[in-house]
Amino acid sequence: MSKTDLPILEQRRIEANIIKPIYEEMKAEIGSDMARKIISAAITRNAVEQGAAYAKTEGGTTSLQSFHALLPQWKANGALEVDMLEETETSVHYNVTRCQYAEMYKQMGLADIGHLLSCGRDGTFCKGYDPRISLVRTQTIMQGAPHCDFRYSMNNYKD
């Protein structure tokens, strides 16, 4: 998969419309826990692949700065409201104070797996993009917190 002009929120809406009936059928056949486990594994694998595809467009040179430069795609059309806390060569910290992804999944009746469909991608997408980048996040709006705390850092950074 490569970069596209379609806003990420719209991509996720399309994906969720495809996943929803599959998830519902899986729940009926194998139960909610196993259905969530399978969805999570598939989304995680896909996020790593997407991160790697984005990295290829960087010509083999990735960094925390080039990764952070992708954020506007996720924020497009007001999909996320962000309070930036720190931006350095080795760390990017921000809080998401409004998440239309969470709002969309709730409206679609997918609030119980919205964190798998979107939030779960964040840490694995960055690993696919550049394995030196890590994410620590302790809470998400999707799972009921007042904000999401994104704390990206660059590991094994060399000047």
SEMARGU-992445 format. One record per residue: x negated, y negated, z of N, C-alpha, C in turn. Coordinates in steps of 0.05 Angstrom, whole numbers. Layout:
! SEMARGU-992445
[[X Y Z] [X Y Z] [X Y Z]],
...
This chain:
! SEMARGU-992445
[[-17 24 0] [0 0 0] [-18 -25 0]],
[[-10 -44 -14] [-25 -69 -16] [-9 -92 -5]],
[[-22 -115 -4] [-8 -139 5] [15 -145 -14]],
[[36 -157 -4] [59 -164 -21] [69 -191 -13]],
[[85 -203 -31] [97 -228 -25] [122 -226 -8]],
[[133 -201 -5] [156 -197 12] [149 -201 41]],
[[163 -218 55] [157 -222 84] [158 -195 99]],
[[140 -192 119] [138 -167 134] [165 -161 147]],
[[179 -181 157] [205 -177 170] [224 -163 150]],
[[224 -172 125] [242 -159 105] [232 -131 98]],
[[206 -127 98] [196 -100 93] [205 -81 116]],
[[204 -91 141] [212 -74 163] [242 -69 163]],
[[258 -88 153] [287 -84 151] [293 -62 131]],
[[280 -63 108] [283 -43 87] [275 -15 98]],
[[252 -14 111] [243 11 122] [262 22 143]],
[[272 4 160] [291 13 182] [317 23 170]],
[[326 11 148] [350 21 135] [347 49 124]],
[[322 55 116] [316 82 106] [313 102 130]],
[[299 92 150] [292 110 173] [317 116 190]],
[[335 97 193] [358 100 211] [374 126 206]],
[[383 132 182] [398 157 179] [381 182 183]],
[[356 180 176] [338 203 181] [335 207 211]],
[[330 185 226] [327 187 255] [353 198 267]],
[[376 189 258] [402 199 269] [405 229 264]],
[[398 237 241] [400 266 234] [380 282 251]],
[[355 272 254] [335 286 270] [345 288 299]],
[[356 267 310] [366 268 337] [387 290 340]],
[[405 292 321] [426 312 322] [415 340 320]],
[[394 344 304] [383 370 300] [362 379 320]],
[[345 360 329] [323 369 346] [321 353 372]],
[[339 334 376] [340 319 401] [325 292 399]],
[[332 273 416] [321 246 416] [291 246 421]],
[[282 261 440] [253 260 447] [236 269 424]],
[[243 292 412] [227 302 389] [229 283 365]],
[[253 272 360] [257 254 338] [239 229 342]],
[[238 218 366] [221 195 371] [192 202 368]],
[[184 226 377] [156 234 374] [148 236 345]],
[[165 247 328] [159 249 299] [158 222 286]],
[[178 205 292] [178 177 281] [153 163 290]],
[[145 165 315] [121 151 325] [96 161 310]],
[[93 187 307] [70 198 293] [69 188 264]],
[[91 188 251] [92 179 223] [86 150 220]],
[[97 133 237] [93 104 236] [63 98 243]],
[[52 112 263] [24 108 271] [6 114 247]],
[[10 137 234] [-6 145 211] [-4 124 189]],
[[21 115 184] [25 95 163] [12 69 170]],
[[13 61 195] [0 35 203] [-30 36 198]],
[[-43 58 205] [-72 60 200] [-77 58 170]],
[[-61 72 154] [-65 71 125] [-60 43 114]],
[[-40 29 124] [-35 1 115] [-58 -17 124]],
[[-68 -14 148] [-91 -30 157] [-115 -26 139]],
[[-120 -1 132] [-143 5 114] [-138 -7 86]],
[[-114 -6 77] [-108 -18 51] [-112 -49 51]],
[[-104 -62 73] [-109 -90 75] [-139 -96 76]],
[[-154 -79 91] [-183 -83 93] [-196 -81 65]],
[[-187 -63 48] [-198 -61 21] [-196 -87 6]],
[[-175 -102 11] [-171 -127 -3] [-191 -148 6]],
[[-205 -143 28] [-225 -162 39] [-252 -157 26]],
[[-254 -138 8] [-280 -133 -5] [-301 -120 12]],
[[-292 -105 32] [-310 -91 49] [-321 -107 73]],
[[-314 -132 75] [-323 -148 98] [-299 -156 115]],
[[-296 -143 137] [-274 -150 155] [-286 -161 181]],
[[-269 -176 195] [-276 -188 220] [-251 -193 236]],
[[-254 -201 260] [-230 -209 276] [-217 -234 263]],
[[-234 -252 252] [-223 -276 239] [-207 -269 214]],
[[-217 -250 198] [-202 -243 174] [-176 -228 181]],
[[-178 -212 203] [-154 -199 213] [-133 -219 223]],
[[-142 -238 239] [-125 -259 250] [-112 -276 227]],
[[-126 -279 205] [-116 -294 183] [-91 -281 170]],
[[-86 -256 177] [-62 -242 167] [-37 -249 183]],
[[-40 -260 207] [-17 -265 224] [5 -281 210]],
[[0 -301 194] [22 -315 181] [41 -297 165]],
[[32 -274 155] [50 -256 141] [71 -245 160]],
[[63 -239 185] [82 -229 205] [100 -251 216]],
[[90 -276 215] [106 -298 225] [124 -311 204]],
[[121 -303 179] [136 -315 157] [165 -319 163]],
[[176 -342 154] [204 -348 158] [213 -349 187]],
[[194 -355 205] [201 -357 233] [205 -330 247]],
[[195 -309 236] [199 -282 247] [187 -279 275]],
[[165 -294 280] [153 -294 307] [148 -323 315]],
[[152 -329 340] [143 -354 351] [120 -347 370]],
[[97 -361 367] [73 -353 380] [61 -377 395]],
[[52 -372 419] [36 -391 435] [7 -381 434]],
[[-10 -395 420] [-39 -386 418] [-53 -394 443]],
[[-67 -375 455] [-81 -380 480] [-111 -382 477]],
[[-122 -366 459] [-151 -366 455] [-158 -355 427]],
[[-176 -369 413] [-186 -360 387] [-216 -364 386]],
[[-231 -342 387] [-260 -342 385] [-268 -321 365]],
[[-294 -318 361] [-304 -297 342] [-299 -269 353]],
[[-296 -267 380] [-294 -241 392] [-266 -236 405]],
[[-249 -256 406] [-223 -251 418] [-202 -270 406]],
[[-178 -259 404] [-155 -274 396] [-132 -266 415]],
[[-123 -285 431] [-103 -280 451] [-79 -298 446]],
[[-56 -286 445] [-31 -303 442] [-8 -288 454]],
[[13 -303 459] [39 -292 468] [59 -297 447]],
[[75 -277 442] [98 -280 424] [122 -286 442]],
[[134 -310 438] [156 -318 455] [184 -314 443]],
[[185 -309 417] [209 -301 403] [202 -281 381]],
[[217 -260 380] [212 -239 361] [237 -231 345]],
[[239 -240 320] [262 -233 304] [262 -203 296]],
[[239 -190 298] [238 -161 294] [256 -147 315]],
[[252 -155 340] [268 -143 362] [297 -149 358]],
[[303 -174 350] [331 -182 346] [343 -166 323]],
[[328 -162 302] [338 -147 279] [343 -118 286]],
[[325 -105 300] [329 -77 307] [353 -74 325]],
[[357 -92 343] [380 -91 361] [406 -93 345]],
[[407 -112 326] [430 -116 308] [435 -91 292]],
[[414 -77 284] [417 -53 268] [424 -28 284]],
[[425 -31 310] [430 -7 327] [406 10 331]],
[[382 -1 328] [357 14 330] [339 3 353]],
[[351 -10 372] [336 -21 394] [320 1 409]],
[[330 26 409] [316 47 424] [291 56 410]],
[[288 50 384] [263 58 371] [249 34 357]],
[[258 10 362] [246 -14 350] [217 -16 357]],
[[210 -9 382] [182 -10 390] [165 10 374]],
[[177 32 366] [162 51 349] [158 40 321]],
[[179 27 310] [179 18 283] [162 -6 278]],
[[158 -23 299] [142 -47 295] [120 -49 316]],
[[126 -51 341] [106 -55 362] [84 -34 361]],
[[92 -9 357] [73 12 356] [52 10 334]],
[[58 -5 314] [40 -9 292] [16 -27 298]],
[[20 -45 316] [1 -66 321] [-28 -56 327]],
[[-30 -39 347] [-56 -29 355] [-69 -10 335]],
[[-52 5 321] [-63 24 301] [-69 10 274]],
[[-53 -10 267] [-58 -25 243] [-86 -38 245]],
[[-93 -49 268] [-119 -63 270] [-141 -42 269]],
[[-137 -18 279] [-157 3 278] [-162 11 249]],
[[-141 13 233] [-144 19 205] [-158 -4 190]],
[[-153 -28 198] [-165 -52 186] [-195 -53 192]],
[[-202 -51 217] [-230 -51 226] [-231 -37 254]],
[[-243 -14 255] [-243 2 280] [-256 -13 304]],
[[-270 -35 299] [-282 -50 320] [-261 -68 335]],
[[-238 -72 323] [-218 -89 334] [-200 -72 352]],
[[-194 -82 376] [-176 -68 394] [-155 -87 404]],
[[-132 -76 411] [-110 -91 422] [-103 -81 450]],
[[-101 -99 469] [-90 -93 495] [-64 -109 497]],
[[-42 -95 502] [-16 -109 505] [-2 -94 528]],
[[7 -109 547] [20 -96 570] [51 -99 570]],
[[62 -115 552] [90 -118 551] [100 -128 524]],
[[125 -122 517] [137 -132 492] [165 -141 497]],
[[174 -160 481] [202 -168 481] [220 -145 474]],
[[210 -129 455] [226 -106 445] [234 -87 468]],
[[217 -86 489] [223 -68 511] [232 -84 536]],
[[241 -109 532] [254 -124 553] [238 -145 567]],
[[213 -149 560] [196 -169 573] [203 -197 561]],
[[197 -218 576] [203 -245 566] [185 -254 543]],
[[161 -241 540] [143 -246 518] [125 -222 513]],
[[113 -221 490] [93 -201 483] [66 -213 487]],
[[48 -198 501] [21 -209 506] [1 -194 488]],
[[-7 -207 467] [-26 -196 448] [-54 -205 456]],
[[-72 -186 461] [-100 -192 468] [-118 -175 450]],
[[-125 -187 427] [-144 -173 409] [-172 -180 416]],
[[-190 -160 413] [-218 -166 417] [-234 -150 397]],
[[-258 -160 392] [-277 -148 373] [-298 -133 390]],
[[-300 -107 387] [-319 -91 402] [-344 -88 386]],
[[-367 -83 399] [-392 -80 386] [-399 -103 368]],
[[-392 -127 377] [-397 -151 361] [-427 -158 362]],
[[-437 -164 339] [-466 -173 337] [-467 -200 324]],
[[-484 -217 335] [-487 -244 324] [-502 -243 297]],
